[in-house]
């Protein structure tokens, strides 16, 4: 990614993070206001869709998760492919630190969660606190520490991308159910055609759109989570440009879709997935083992896992500390990794499938853990900034 495109990417992520926070706040206030019934009616409104032989009926909240979030995962897949082939993930020396930190940042939160929920009905939600929300984290980073050394920003960006890759793998392994072989074969055949079309650099965009819809439809009916269709399709998009001198097709597609994902799809998902009742009859529901496990996993598990693994790797000389970054700044970024939000909410929706008790607990835990990580992480980074200025 060029310097200019990277700056544009970070600017979009920062704006998206602020909008996500606003959408989540609106959802929580709405769900706890005198108009709470209208919030439940909004996200629960059933919308049937029929197109030829295709037929599906879901609520508004389910449609956002099932039909719109795959576009988000498509963009995530494009980012992962670009970084693997041309970006930070293509350089083994630069990859070592964020990769090891990511492993720590996945294992530790899961263990913290299981320590609270082992043997309970919410044990299956252990992947929820393993995620990092790149938009939120970068937005906080931009506001709290605008003069942070660039290598530390790259560390956070790379870690979040690897984290997303692990989250996609967990979704594929843990949340596939009721597989239908015929539809699965249709999805595989469509994906094979799209992969072959990746060699046709001048293929009309309408072919990609139709192929993507077919892949999504087959995946929806196959029993596999539709987010995987988005990631799989992304890996079919070629890196090469359609015309000499033009941006690569992958990069062009990613930058064309990214604003729509950042400013429309993700805020809409936050609006439909973040609301939980914290007062009145719902109070006992949100204060349970799941909410405690998620919040502790995000706030305590993430920082312990990321910073601990990074410090161990640096101490054993397996990797080098980001150039120009102090230990306090590295710790502050590690705390920010506990801002799980979007991906954590998404995994929570999959893990508990609308359970009336566990789903509100998961939402409350994600919000509590993410907000605490954001506040503490920002405070640490601002303190590091002040120390840096005082030292001249």
N, C-alpha and C positions, 0 to 999 in steps of 0.2 A: 504494500500500500504506500503510495507517495505521501510526502509530508503534507501536502495540501489536502489530499483525500482523508488522511488520518485526522487532521484538525477538524475537518467537516464532520467526520464520524463522531469524534468526541463531543463536538458542539451539539449534534443531534441527540446523542446519548444523555447529555446534561439536561437539555430541555425536556426530553422524554421522562427522565427521572423526576423532575419537578412536577410534571403533569401527572405522572403515576401517583405521586404523593397526594396531590389534590384529589384525584379520582378515588383513591382509597379512603381519604378523609370524608368525602361526600358519601361514600357507601356506608361507612361506620355511623356517621351522624344520621343518615337517612334510616338505617336499620334500627336506630335507637330513639327515633323521633316519634311524635304522635302519628306520623304517616308511615310507620314501619310496615303496615299491611300493604301499602302500595309498592314498597320495595320488593316484598316477597311476591306480589302479583306480577311485577315487572319481570323479575328474573325467572319466574315460574310459568310465564305465559307460553302456552303450547303453540308451536308453529309447524304445521305440516308442509312438506315440500314434495312435489311430484314432478318428474320430468321424464317422459317416456316410461321405460320399465323401472326407473329409479324412484323409490318412495322411502321417505324417512320422516319421522315425527319426533321433535325434541322441543324442550323449553328454550327460551331465549338464552339463559345461562349455558345450557348444554350446547346450543348452536355456536355460541362464541367459542367455547372450548373445543368443539369438534370440527367446525368449519373455518373459523378465523385463526385460531392459534397455530394450525399447520402452516399458515403463511409466515408466522413468526419463526417457526422451526425451519422453514425453508431458508429464510434469511440467516438464521443461526448456522445452518448447514453450509451456506455459501461462505460465511465468515470462517468457519472451521476449515473448509477445503482450501481457501485462499491462504490461511495461515500455515496449513500443513505443507503446501507446495511452494509458496512464495514468501511467507511471512516469518514471524518469530518461531513458530513451531517447526520450521524447516531447518533451523540452526540448532544442532544438538547442544552446543555449549551454552546458548542462551536459554534453551528449554529446560535444562537440568533443575534450576532453582524453582521456577513456577510449577514444574511437573511434580517434584517431590513435595512442595508446599500444598499442592492440590490434593495429593494422596492423603496427607495428614489432615487436610481440611474436609475430607469426606469421611475418613475412618473415625476421627475423634467425635464429631457431632453425632454420628450413628451410635457410637458406644454410650455417649451421654444420654441420648434418647432411650436406648434400651435399658440403661441402668434404672430409669424411672418407670418404664412401661413393660419390662420383661415379664412375660406370662400373662399380661393383661389383654383386654380386647383391642387396644390400640397399638400392639407390638408391630403390626405390619406397616405402621407409618414411619419407620426408622429412616427412609430416604428423604423425608421432608426437610430436615434441617441441613442436608448436605449441599444445598444449592447456594449460589451467589448471584444476585441480581446485578448485572453489569451496568444497566442504566442508572439505577439508584446509587450504586457505589461510585460511579464516575461523576454523577451530579454532586454528591457530597464532597468528593475529592476536589472538584473544581471550585466549590464555594469555600471550603474550609482551608485548603492548602493550594492556592493558585500557583505558588512558586515551588512546588514539589519537584525534585529532580526527575527529568523525563524518564530515565530508566525504571524508576519506581512505578510510574504510570503504566509503562509497558509491562512490568511485572504483574500488576493488577489486571490489566486487560488480558494478558496471556493466561493467567490463572483462571479468570472467569470463563474464557473460551474452553479451556480444558475441562473445567467444571461442568459446562454445558454438555460437552461430549460425554462425560460420565453419566450425567443425568439422563441423556437420551438413551444410553445403553441400559440404565436401570429401568427406564420406562419400557423398553423393548422386552426385557427379561421378566419383569415382575408384573406387568399390567396387561398382558395378553390373555384373553379368556374366551372360551366358546369359539375356537378357531373353526372356520368353514373352508375346507380344502379347495373347493371349486373357486371361491372368491379369492383365496390366497394365490391360487395358480393364475387367475386373471391379473392380479396385482403384479406378480412376478413377470408375466409376459409383457405387461405394459411397461414395467421398469426396464426390461431388456431392450424393448424398442426405443425407449428414451435414451438409454445408454448408447445404443448404436447411433441415434440421431445426434449425440454429442460430437460425432465426427463430421457432421454436416454443419459447417460454421455459418452458412447463410440460410439455415432453416428459418422459415417465417415464425415470428413470435406466436402466431395463432396456433401453430402446431404444438409448441411448448405448453400453451394454455390449455388446449384440448387434452393433451397427454397428461398434464398435471391433474385435471379434473377427473379423468378416467382412473388414474392411479389413486386419487383420493377416494373416489366412489368404491372401487374394489376393496381398498384398505378398510374403509368404514364398515363394509359388509362382511369382511373377513374375520373380524374379531380382534385385529391388531390395532393399537392406538394410532389414530390418524396423524399424530405428530411425526411418526416415523416415515410417513409418505413424504412429508415436507423435506426431511433431512435426506432421504434417499434420492429424491428428485434433484436436490441441490448438487449432489455429487455427480450427476449426469451433465450438468452445465459446463461447457468447455471454458478453459481459461483464455483461449486465444480470441483475438478480436474478429469481428465479422468482416471488417474492412481494414486495409492497411492504414496505419496511423491512428486508428480509433482505439478507445479503451477496450480491454478484454471483455468478452461477453459476461463472464462471471462478475467482474467488478462493476460493469455497467448495470447488470440486473440487480445486484446488491444495493447499489446507491439509488436506483430508481424506486425500489420497494421499501428501503429502510425508513424514510420519513412517514410513510403510511402505517408501517408497523409501529414505529415509535410514538406517533401522535394520534393514532386512531385505534389500532387493534389492542395494544397493551393497556392503554387507559380504559378501554371498554371492558377488557377482561378484569382489570382491577375493580371497576365499578360493580361488576356482576359477581366477583369471587371474594372480595374483601369484607363485605358486610356481615357482621355477626351481632347478635343481641347481647349487650353487656349489662343491661339493667332489666328490672322486672322479672318476669317468670323465667327468662333465659339465663339469669345470673349463675345458677349452679352448673349449668351445662358448659360454660366457657372456662370454668376454674377447675380443671381436672388434670389427670396425669398426662394426657396428650398435649394440652396447652403448655404445661410445665416442661415436659420433655422437649417439645419443639423450641420453646423460648430459650431453655438452658443449652440445647444443642447449638442453636444459632449464635447465642452470645458467648457462652463459655467454650463449647466444643470447637467452634470455628477458629477463634483466636488461638486457643491452645494448639490445635492441630496445624494451622497454617504457620504460626510463628515458631512453634516448637520444631516442626519439620524443617523449616527454613534455617533456623539457628543451628540445628544439628548438621544439616548439609553444609553450611558455611564453616562450622567448626571442624568438621571432618575433611574440609577442602574438596568436597564433591562438587561444590558450586561456589560462585563468588557473590558477595553482597552487591546489590545494584549500585552502580557507580554514583558517587556523590550522596548516597542515602545513609542516614544514621540509623542506629538501632531503634530509637524512639519512633522515627518515621516508618520504619518497617513494621514495628508493632502496631502503629495506628492503622496502616493499610490492612494488616491482618485482622484487626477488629472490624474494619469495614466489610470484610468478606462475610461477616455474619448477617449482612443485609440480604436475606434470601428472597424475600418478597415474591416476585412474579413466578419464578420457577418453583419455589416452595409451595405457593398457593396452588399451582397447577398440579404438582405431585400429590398434595393433600386431597384435592378433588378426586384424583384417580384412586388414591389409597383407600378412601373411605366411602366413595361412591354415593355421596349425598346422605350418609348416616346422620340422623337428626341430632345425635349427641356428639359423636366424634368429629364431624365436619366443622361445627362451630368452634370446638376446642382447637382444632388444627388452625383455623383461620385466626383465632385469638392469639395462639402461640406464635404464628408467623409475624403478625403485626407487632406483638410485644417484643419478640426477639430482634426483629429487624430495626424497630425504632430505637431500642436500647443500644444495639450495635452502632447505629448511625450517630446517635448523640455522643456516646463514649469515643467512638472512632474519630469523630470530628473534633472533639475536645483535645484528644491526644495529638492530632495533627496540627491544630492551632497552637498548642503548647510547643510543639517541635518547630513550628514556623517562628514563634517568638524567640526561642533559643537561638535559632539560626541567625535572626536579625541582630540579637544581642552580641553574638560572637563576631559580627561583621562579615 
